[in-house]
Structure formats: structure tokens, C-alpha cells
């Protein structure tokens, strides 16, 4: 009887941990973390493969 009780406890723990792992994985997969930019400047890449550093207060950052 004790063996069955411990087996139920172990299996319940395993399934709870699997649920947490898969739940966390799929949540992160659907909601990727936001990329934090520096507050001072952003690189603006152009079609001719050149880049330009612009301030975040510039209106082009809103495009």
C-alpha cells in the first residue's frame, strides 16, 4: 500500500513539472521577450546596405 502511495506522489510530481515546463515553453514561444534598445541611438539600415545612427527622439524612429 505504501508503494502505491509513493508511486502516485512521484507520478503526480512528474506530470506537474512536465506541465510547467511545456506551459512555460509554449508561452515563451508565443510571447517572445521584447528587445531593449539603448536610449541614445538606433541604427537605421537603408536599401543600399549603408546604415545611419539616429536619435530615438527623431521622427524616423516612429516609422
C-alpha positions in Angstrom: 0.0 0.0 0.0 2.8 2.4 0.8 4.5 1.7 -2.5 1.4 2.6 -4.5 1.0 5.9 -2.5 4.6 6.9 -3.2 4.2 5.9 -6.8 1.2 8.3 -7.1 3.2 11.1 -5.4 6.1 10.6 -7.8 3.9 10.4 -10.9 1.9 13.5 -9.8 5.1 15.4 -9.3 6.4 14.4 -12.7 3.2 15.4 -14.5 3.0 18.7 -12.7 6.7 19.5 -13.6 6.1 18.5 -17.2 3.0 20.7 -17.4 5.0 23.7 -16.0 7.9 23.1 -18.5 5.6 22.8 -21.5 3.4 25.6 -20.4 6.5 27.9 -20.0 7.9 26.8 -23.3 4.8 27.5 -25.3 4.2 30.8 -23.5 7.7 32.0 -24.4 7.3 30.7 -27.9 4.1 32.7 -28.4 5.3 35.8 -26.5 9.0 36.4 -27.3 10.8 38.8 -25.0 11.0 42.4 -26.1 14.3 43.7 -27.4 15.5 46.6 -25.3 17.2 49.4 -27.3 19.7 51.8 -26.0 18.2 55.2 -25.1 20.6 57.2 -27.1 20.5 56.0 -30.7 19.2 53.5 -33.3 20.9 52.1 -36.4 18.8 52.8 -39.5 19.6 50.4 -42.3 19.0 51.5 -45.8 18.4 49.6 -49.0 21.9 50.3 -50.3 23.3 48.4 -47.2 24.5 51.6 -45.5 23.5 52.5 -42.0 22.9 55.7 -40.1 22.8 56.3 -36.4 19.7 58.4 -35.4 18.5 59.6 -32.0 15.4 58.0 -30.5 13.7 61.4 -30.5 13.9 61.6 -34.3 10.6 61.2 -36.0 12.0 58.4 -38.2 12.1 56.1 -35.2 8.3 56.1 -35.2 8.1 54.6 -38.7 
